[in-house]
Amino acid sequence: MERVISLTTFEEERAENKWRAFWLSRSPEERISEVERLRHEYLVALLGAPHIGFPPRLRRSLLLVEREIR
């Protein structure tokens, strides 16, 4: 297998940006699914083993702060 390396400038990359066009052509469900897959892959690498339990979704929290209006 031959290794291929291409050099571009940031301007060329922004003009082409094939990955952006690719992901914008996908449905929101497909994009979210890929983010979840990447998150799972990262957590497996971080924790070192796929069998270690972790929540299926990121934990969300909300803090309400009451402020006096002046």
N, C-alpha and C positions, 0 to 999 in steps of 0.2 A: 504494500500500500504506500503510495507516494504522499508525503506531507506537503500541504499547500498552505502558504502564508501570503496574505495580501495586506498591504499597508494602505491606509486611507487617512485623510485628514478628518477632523471633526465636522467640517462643513460638508464634505462628501458623504459622510455617514448620516448626517442629518437629512441631506437631500434624498438619499436612497431609502434609508430606514425601512428595510424590508420586514423586519420583525414587527415593527409597529403596525404596518399595513396588514401583516398576517394576523395578528391578534385582534385588530379591529374588525377583521372579516369573520371572526368567530362569534358565536352567541355568548351572551353573558354567562350562561350555565357552563359552557365549555371553559371559559376563562376562570371562573370560580373553581371549577373542578381541578384545573391545572395548578392554581394557587394552593389548593388543599393538598394535592399530590406533592408539590414542592415543600410545603410546610411539613408534611409527614416525613419526607426524605431527610429534611434538615434535622428534625427531632430524632429520628433514628440515628443519624450520624452524631448528633450531640450527645444523646444518651448512651450510645454504643450498642444498643440491642433493640430489635423490633418488638420483643416481648415485654419490655418495660411499659407499664401502663401510663398513658397520658390521655388527656381529654380529647375527644374527637374534634373539638372546635376550640378556638382560643377563648379564654375566659373574658367576659366583659364585666365591667363594673361602672357604676354611676355614682357620683357624689353630688348631692344637691347642697348648695350653699345659699342661705338666705342673706340678702344684702339690703341694707337700708337705702332707699332712694333719696337722694338729696336734691 
